[in-house]
Amino acid sequence: QVQLVESGGGLVQAGGSLRLSCVVSGRTFSAVTMAWFRQAPGKERQFVGRINWRGDSTYYADSVKGRSAISRDNAKNTMYLQIDSLNPEDTAVYFCAAASYPGLLSRPHEYNYWGQGTQVTVSA
């Protein structure tokens, strides 16, 4: 099994930045492809971005492209999400997810493991 724990959420003013972390434990080698998703109240879970095992390939949703960066440190079993220029539309619970196989994965059902989520609230 793989356990994922997110941290770093909170309340931030519009225009600010946040850095979220996701620590992987358990069968860490199973966290091949990792991703961030977010879910606002009353809305479906939305893909934010993903990163491959080596950390040299990333892909972002249009909603965050150009102001976000995903990275991972496999020595620390941690993935990160940096988001800049935050706006109220970024308010959501942010989840990290892991899949035990490589690929161009952007849908929730493609990921095997999920964290509990961390709340990000952006005030206007």
Secondary structure, 3 states (H helix, E strand, C coil): CEEEEEECCEEEECCCCEEEEEEEEECHHHCCEEEEEEECCCCCCEEEEEECCCCCCEEECCCCCCCEEEEEECCCCEEEEEECCCCHHHCEEEEEEEECCCCCCCCHHHCCEECCCEEEEEEC
